[in-house]
Amino acid sequence: MSYVNLHSHSSVGSTMDGMSDVEGLVKRAVEIGAPAQALTDHGRMSGVVRLYKACQEYGLLPLIGTEAYVKHDDIDKQSHLVLMAGNTEGLHNLYELSSLAFSNPVDRRPCLTHQMIEDHNAGIICLSACMSSELGRFIQGGKLNAAKKLVQYYKEVFGDRYFLELQNQNAGKIDEVQAKIAKATLDLGSSEGVTVVATNDSHYTCSEDKYLHEIMMAASDKEGMLDAYAADLSLLDRDKFKEKLEVGLTIDADQYIDNTLKVVAMAEDMGAGDINPLRKTMAMPKFVPKDTKFEEYGKKPDDIIREYCHTEIESRFPKRQWTRRKERLEVELEVIIEKNFCDYFLIVADYVSFCKRRGYVVGPGRGSGASSLVSYLLDITEVDPQRYGLLFERMLNHGRPDNEPPDFDIDFSPEVRETLIGYLCHKYGDDHVIRVGTFNTLQLKGIIRELGRNLGADLGLVNAFCKSIPFEVKSIAELKEVDYTGNYTYPNVQEYLRNAELKTVIKYAEAMSDKRVVKSEGLHAAGVIISSDPIRKWSPTRMTRTPEGALVQVTQFDMDDLGDIGLIKFDLLKLSAVTAITEACKLIKDRHNVSAELEHIPTDIANNRNVYRLYHEGRTRGVFQLTGNPSIRQFFVNMAPVNISEIATGISVYRPGLMDYETKWPGGGTHNAMQEFLKRRKDPSRIVSVHPTVDKILKETQGIVVFQEQIMQMAVECAGYTLTDADRLRIAVGKKKEDKIQEEKPIFIAGATKNLGSKKLANKLWEEIVTFARYGFNKSHAVSYGLISYHTAWLKANYPQEFYVSSINADVHKREKIAELIEDAREYKSRAFPKGIEVLPPDITSREFRTTIEDRSIRLGVGIVKGISEKAGEYLRHCDDSMFASPEAFFTNVHWQEFKSASIQSLIKMGSFDALIGKTKRGVLHGRAQLLALMLKVGASTLIREYLKALDKSDFDGDSLYEKVGNFIEYKIAFFQNRDQEKETNQVNLKKWEDIKLEFTSRVLTTREILYEEQVQLGFYLSGNPMVEFSHLYDSSTITNLEDVEVSHDGSVITCPIVINEMKVRSPKKGKGNRYGLLRVMDSSRQVEGSISFWGDRNEKDIGIGDVLVADLKIDFIQTLEGAETFRVRVNDYRKVGNLSDPTERNYSIRVDVTDVTVNKIFELSDVISNTPKGLSDVTIVCDSIETEMKSVLVTPSLNVILNELPNVEMNVKDE
């Protein structure tokens, strides 16, 4: 006789705790002969759909539940309680409870109250849960009477639907706590008449997974490998479960194990077998035309679309085009109506219209949605599909499942997106609109690296293996795949898979990657559900935060499971380029009174040579898709596009797939497809004719398959496919579904042989399709990207100030991108800006958080400084004019809670307060130093006076009052103290409450210190580049600039002068290996991340922030999460040539004229020199015959300037 485990956790619902994949759990239940399987994840019901589908497939009864968190008034922390649906009403109540719990978080966990449980207990079976339950905590604390009352309470709420759980988790032993809980549970069951059931509390499927579970716990830092617990948390068969349960307990466990079947029988009697969380039809909301632009057209959705689109055709296009346009329209409408997607199209069209009516820029429409004429006529997209040869069937066709709506990937700016979601909630109801939740899984490379560390593998070998794994691969099984020809799909990794040293790592990585372990929950970047029913009827919800920090409600199911329950996802994407375009167009309107309607601007080269010249000359930094990477800019220089189609083609060719595909070409040479494309564009004779039909299809891409639509066209025109069948072929070959590919091959070969007249040619064409299918790009998507790219280039060419300002504001937190934009603005040359565009530092008196246009310059906003929030910017904008009357007025009246001291110090050093300084004898740098001291003095004094005013002195005697105030003052001084200074002389006079005196010594700022502050606070140098001063210390002919690094440099070593901007020293995990430094370095062209290992004579104290090195750097290209190529560097060897100081390490002599010696002058000299940062030079002050030597001084140009301003003082290089 078997049993049923009533307490199980999965990876999808118990993140980084449970490791079972739901289907594997159900398979294991079948193996042990269980008639049912429960799923009770911690505070979640994320695996419900997967459990139901797996149980349906394997013939088991799904017991849908959750191990909820509950807060008891008499227990400090949250506790556990298992709740399980006995029927459909119980399932809906569980969804409601699981969702409600997120409104009552305790210890950052979603918690139920007893009242919530009472209100929604119908149809639910309740189990007391584990040792962390309310019952377990009472028993552990010796509160047996409270435990008894708790059992009575739940029995009153649930009646005979309440069961007590008996557990013994430790393998081969039982600890005192578990024994105590188990015995008390049995006693309570007997005394209170509550059935006791034995539960397994499984966290992984089988005992062999125990090691993998420990690896997972190590990766999550919940439990180190060396501290792994002894418990076997697998789903055991009955005999092993009984043996484990009886350890340390003098019981016969059979009766409690048998009782699990009583729970199953109760669930069946209640109607658990009738529960079905899936939905066969879509919960499509009905479109309401009232108050929309469609209000005048028709009554039914299909009539509305047809009438509106016919009107648009006749108003947009010349009469000679009406026939072919209307023919295409009817073809599309036939499919849209057949699939019941009219409401879907109208809903999307309405919310796009909502944004455009309010003046918001909306993206032209990415993805396959741009291939629809209906979408174009409804103003969902701005791409004319017939102009660009786009196929509607790529988006929607007769063969597409009825419950799979097409994708409309529409781009909005982030702030507009939030407004739009509010509109949808208002129109369709708050409980009918919700964002989509996601699951973030442990990635294959991360698993391999974690295993490598824990198994003591050669980390160099492990890293090389990881580097060889393509970005899209998710499992070891994929790496072992072979294609239909018998060749490995990924040949470059096979040597690692065969490597004996990696055998154990690969073995465990294969097992772990197959489980798709969920690392964390997330928020879908774009997905929003709009449902005809209240969301919680079909999906439980949870709370999470957006990237901006807002708390929002999302589905507990991911988008795949939501599709199974019929909920419709609408994609509202955020794209910073759209944000930039929106602001740029507004600025153009405000400054020039010109309406920049980008969707209507001409795109031909004849009318826009200045725009295409940017592409041809490589001046496309900041242009969408062409920024950041100099090699793509060079690619477009070589390609020299002349229209939108060619820009789209270029974007599609310059992708990892075609760049990775290297072969010997008919025209000669072995190189990748991207290089061959350029060669053929320059020399068309390299294009080898395949067949006139094929040549015509591939003409725009130089005879190379680039677009998925080209595969579909070849299938139709060469092999006789319908477009619906051609889309089926595209999916099969594009997603490498080998079984489907083998089904398609004979059909294609037969049709192509018939139409082309040659079986040999048919086979060749098939090979071409299968080879390039995995690299094929969606042409609809590419054209949309091409349009956005062109729009940003048009803005740059015609309104450069507006372009740079809006681009900086759109990506204010992306330091490298801002640095690139600032550098590019300064280098931008045109008739209007023959010397480039001046970029000014933030100015506190302008009160601008965002970057603005100032005459013919750009003024950076204070928002680019770290630590200054939008809230602080809003505060600054509303400050009274009197705040800016003087520095004292600002520091006295500013709210220090809004502006941190460190942020204001940074603004002072960067010149943001220069307008308040006025002219000083010693120049701007000395003025900033004085301003720093004033800020420290006034700011601390102001806060202390406020503190004293609020202090009730009657509560203290004299001494304790002085002590309290003194402690507060010391704290505030520390708060305001310049972080670069050591303890200064701070005089605190407590004899008179009204007379608080604080004196902060000021020191002279240096140019390089200001540059350093800019780098720290902004992430880039604003007023100069310190690397320029070191150029004479190395041979420039041997140097490779970081900006010139390309993919071809991957794995190679270059020599480059760099300055260390950041360095964090780390110890190796588990204490094995050498300490290392994580670096952020830059040369004169760009900044990158890197690392350095410390071993042998190489000491971590030998280098630091500000050091300038001529280094041998190993280039390591990686792919970002978005799939883009970038690189890091590893410092192999280096020569230190200086710090941000005089690199020649010369010593100096300062001579003071004896006829003009005063004590103040000596003090002044000492202050000037001793308050400079430490450097490499020694300075001797000579006054008459007395010499005073000062060691390790940072001698800078600014120090020379200050000393030269002192009368009768001269500094010279000291004779050696």
Secondary structure as GFF3:
##gff-version 3
##sequence-region A 1 1216
A	DSSP	alpha_helix	22	31	.	.	.	ID=ss1
A	DSSP	beta_strand	36	42	.	.	.	ID=ss2
A	DSSP	alpha_helix	48	58	.	.	.	ID=ss3
A	DSSP	beta_strand	61	70	.	.	.	ID=ss4
A	DSSP	beta_strand	79	85	.	.	.	ID=ss5
A	DSSP	alpha_helix	88	100	.	.	.	ID=ss6
A	DSSP	three_ten_helix	101	103	.	.	.	ID=ss7
A	DSSP	beta_strand	105	106	.	.	.	ID=ss8
A	DSSP	beta_strand	109	112	.	.	.	ID=ss9
A	DSSP	alpha_helix	114	119	.	.	.	ID=ss10
A	DSSP	beta_strand	124	127	.	.	.	ID=ss11
A	DSSP	alpha_helix	134	140	.	.	.	ID=ss12
A	DSSP	alpha_helix	144	158	.	.	.	ID=ss13
A	DSSP	three_ten_helix	159	161	.	.	.	ID=ss14
A	DSSP	beta_strand	162	166	.	.	.	ID=ss15
A	DSSP	alpha_helix	176	192	.	.	.	ID=ss16
A	DSSP	beta_strand	196	198	.	.	.	ID=ss17
A	DSSP	three_ten_helix	207	209	.	.	.	ID=ss18
A	DSSP	alpha_helix	210	219	.	.	.	ID=ss19
A	DSSP	three_ten_helix	225	227	.	.	.	ID=ss20
A	DSSP	alpha_helix	238	246	.	.	.	ID=ss21
A	DSSP	alpha_helix	254	270	.	.	.	ID=ss22
A	DSSP	three_ten_helix	272	274	.	.	.	ID=ss23
A	DSSP	alpha_helix	301	316	.	.	.	ID=ss24
A	DSSP	three_ten_helix	319	321	.	.	.	ID=ss25
A	DSSP	alpha_helix	322	338	.	.	.	ID=ss26
A	DSSP	alpha_helix	342	357	.	.	.	ID=ss27
A	DSSP	three_ten_helix	367	371	.	.	.	ID=ss28
A	DSSP	alpha_helix	373	377	.	.	.	ID=ss29
A	DSSP	three_ten_helix	392	394	.	.	.	ID=ss30
A	DSSP	beta_strand	409	412	.	.	.	ID=ss31
A	DSSP	alpha_helix	414	428	.	.	.	ID=ss32
A	DSSP	three_ten_helix	430	432	.	.	.	ID=ss33
A	DSSP	beta_strand	433	441	.	.	.	ID=ss34
A	DSSP	alpha_helix	444	455	.	.	.	ID=ss35
A	DSSP	alpha_helix	459	468	.	.	.	ID=ss36
A	DSSP	alpha_helix	476	479	.	.	.	ID=ss37
A	DSSP	three_ten_helix	491	493	.	.	.	ID=ss38
A	DSSP	alpha_helix	494	497	.	.	.	ID=ss39
A	DSSP	three_ten_helix	500	502	.	.	.	ID=ss40
A	DSSP	alpha_helix	503	514	.	.	.	ID=ss41
A	DSSP	beta_strand	518	530	.	.	.	ID=ss42
A	DSSP	three_ten_helix	535	537	.	.	.	ID=ss43
A	DSSP	beta_strand	541	545	.	.	.	ID=ss44
A	DSSP	beta_strand	551	555	.	.	.	ID=ss45
A	DSSP	alpha_helix	559	564	.	.	.	ID=ss46
A	DSSP	beta_strand	569	574	.	.	.	ID=ss47
A	DSSP	alpha_helix	576	592	.	.	.	ID=ss48
A	DSSP	three_ten_helix	598	600	.	.	.	ID=ss49
A	DSSP	alpha_helix	609	617	.	.	.	ID=ss50
A	DSSP	alpha_helix	630	639	.	.	.	ID=ss51
A	DSSP	alpha_helix	644	653	.	.	.	ID=ss52
A	DSSP	alpha_helix	656	660	.	.	.	ID=ss53
A	DSSP	beta_strand	662	664	.	.	.	ID=ss54
A	DSSP	beta_strand	670	672	.	.	.	ID=ss55
A	DSSP	alpha_helix	673	682	.	.	.	ID=ss56
A	DSSP	three_ten_helix	684	686	.	.	.	ID=ss57
A	DSSP	alpha_helix	692	697	.	.	.	ID=ss58
A	DSSP	three_ten_helix	699	701	.	.	.	ID=ss59
A	DSSP	alpha_helix	708	719	.	.	.	ID=ss60
A	DSSP	alpha_helix	723	734	.	.	.	ID=ss61
A	DSSP	alpha_helix	738	756	.	.	.	ID=ss62
A	DSSP	alpha_helix	759	773	.	.	.	ID=ss63
A	DSSP	alpha_helix	779	798	.	.	.	ID=ss64
A	DSSP	alpha_helix	800	810	.	.	.	ID=ss65
A	DSSP	alpha_helix	815	827	.	.	.	ID=ss66
A	DSSP	beta_strand	838	840	.	.	.	ID=ss67
A	DSSP	three_ten_helix	844	846	.	.	.	ID=ss68
A	DSSP	beta_strand	852	854	.	.	.	ID=ss69
A	DSSP	beta_strand	857	859	.	.	.	ID=ss70
A	DSSP	three_ten_helix	862	864	.	.	.	ID=ss71
A	DSSP	alpha_helix	870	877	.	.	.	ID=ss72
A	DSSP	three_ten_helix	881	884	.	.	.	ID=ss73
A	DSSP	alpha_helix	887	893	.	.	.	ID=ss74
A	DSSP	alpha_helix	901	909	.	.	.	ID=ss75
A	DSSP	alpha_helix	914	917	.	.	.	ID=ss76
A	DSSP	alpha_helix	923	950	.	.	.	ID=ss77
A	DSSP	three_ten_helix	953	955	.	.	.	ID=ss78
A	DSSP	alpha_helix	958	976	.	.	.	ID=ss79
A	DSSP	alpha_helix	1007	1018	.	.	.	ID=ss80
A	DSSP	three_ten_helix	1026	1033	.	.	.	ID=ss81
A	DSSP	three_ten_helix	1036	1038	.	.	.	ID=ss82
A	DSSP	three_ten_helix	1042	1044	.	.	.	ID=ss83
A	DSSP	three_ten_helix	1047	1049	.	.	.	ID=ss84
A	DSSP	beta_strand	1053	1066	.	.	.	ID=ss85
A	DSSP	three_ten_helix	1069	1071	.	.	.	ID=ss86
A	DSSP	beta_strand	1076	1082	.	.	.	ID=ss87
A	DSSP	beta_strand	1087	1093	.	.	.	ID=ss88
A	DSSP	three_ten_helix	1100	1102	.	.	.	ID=ss89
A	DSSP	beta_strand	1108	1119	.	.	.	ID=ss90
A	DSSP	beta_strand	1125	1138	.	.	.	ID=ss91
A	DSSP	beta_strand	1148	1152	.	.	.	ID=ss92
A	DSSP	three_ten_helix	1154	1156	.	.	.	ID=ss93
A	DSSP	alpha_helix	1159	1170	.	.	.	ID=ss94
A	DSSP	beta_strand	1174	1183	.	.	.	ID=ss95
A	DSSP	beta_strand	1186	1193	.	.	.	ID=ss96
A	DSSP	alpha_helix	1197	1205	.	.	.	ID=ss97
A	DSSP	beta_strand	1209	1213	.	.	.	ID=ss98
###
